[in-house]
Amino acid sequence: MKRSESAGKAPMENLSERDSRHIWHPLTQHKHHPHALPIERASGAYLYDTSGKAYIDGISSWYTCIYGHCHPYITGRVAARMQQLDQVVFAGLTHQPAVSLAESLIEILPDNQEKVFFSDNGSTAVEVALKMALQYHFNQGRKKDLLLAFESGFHGDTFGALSVSGLSVYNGPFDGMALEVFRIPPPVEADPQQTLAQLGKWVDTGRVAAFIYEPLVQGAAAMKTHHPEGLDRILGFLRTRGVLLVADEVMTGFGKTGTCFASEQLRVKPDLICLSKALSAGLLPLAVTTCTQEVYDAFYADEVAKGFFHGHTYTANPLACEAALAALELYQSSEIQDGLKRVMESHREFAARMEGHPMVAEIRHIGAILALDIRIGAERYGDLRQQLYQRGLENGVYLRPLGRTLYTLPPYVISQEALGQIYSTMESLLDYCSGLG
Ligand SMILES: *Cc1c(COP(=O)(O)O)cnc(C)c1O
């Protein structure tokens, strides 16, 4: 008998052990991390483990649950919808949640966005955008096979998304097997002359199809911010040279940078936009790639083959669309808008207070995001990240430090008290590091 056949009867406390018997977790070296923490329920800004211990969800479960976990308005809407419609094929059929969601998104996205293509996670939203950009040129008889991206960008884990990502820990084993991508440094100045000169040379090859970028802040690169004016210069230059602009707002969408979309803070609007994560409030997987009429028109033709032949089985799942619709309504509410403002203001105060702290090398905040780099030598890293993670949990705060960076992006509904607990946990982690000498 396989051991797991008896596992159904095992008590809750054994969940971690049962987990490690058959489950292979994402982004995990199982030799270092044999056990996962079992979470039983979640509510508002809190996660609860199987022993009942509460943890503040300091990163909104990877930037999804900005309305808090299990928000009754969203769960209620989805529960009602699922009595009526579960899943239908989205090639040739349609439904109200998808239509209403597309209308609502077009209403709030930058003015030039006209069409919405559904998928189900951030990586596929990026795959769709890249394929659309490449085929946009192909359909018009131009062979363009080169993409531009930022160094240290992150756009997802599937092959195309991986190709444009610049984080070597993810890419190493697949070097040389990916799309051809040229990388530029994110702009640190208002007028990045050197970068523009380099871009000019690449664009002159006539091969550049599109530029993909995380606007204003690079999430996986430890919440690194860049210069908005510098980015605008780059975008403006590439636009004049016929390079499609793809804003990956999978992380930044829905208020993270203080405006609903980071692209709102830029003068030059993208041709394509990728959204996921908070789009469906962390309830169900959903993503969209949106584009301009001009992009869409390059596919609209008598020849069938000029269409966009890409689709996923769960495209525009009605329940995920319903969650997103309910979430969008909530986004406009004073509950969420006031919460977001409060989080932003608190971050500003905390950042000001921590400026000049001997253990803080740099502190950044933009919108609901706050990140600080610990002043500690690389030789001290070792398993520091894991120690910080564990100590956070012991303090009742779920954070996922990146290298020596501590960051938080809490649900906008978080209480002041819980937000204070995140800050004081960060301070205690700094104290701990200073004790390491
Ligand atoms: C998370 C993320 C992705 C990938 O989304 P998944 O849903 O994890 O595939 C892509 N781009 C950015 C900017 C992200 O933060």
The ligand as an ORCA input file, in Angstrom:
! r2SCAN-3c Opt
* xyz 0 1
  C       4.262     37.923    -11.181
  C       4.640     38.608    -12.422
  C       4.539     37.965    -13.670
  C       4.156     36.522    -13.812
  O       2.857     36.275    -13.364
  P       2.434     34.766    -12.996
  O       0.980     34.861    -12.732
  O       3.227     34.411    -11.773
  O       2.757     33.917    -14.154
  C       4.847     38.695    -14.802
  N       5.239     39.966    -14.714
  C       5.353     40.621    -13.543
  C       5.792     42.038    -13.527
  C       5.065     39.958    -12.353
  O       5.197     40.587    -11.184
*
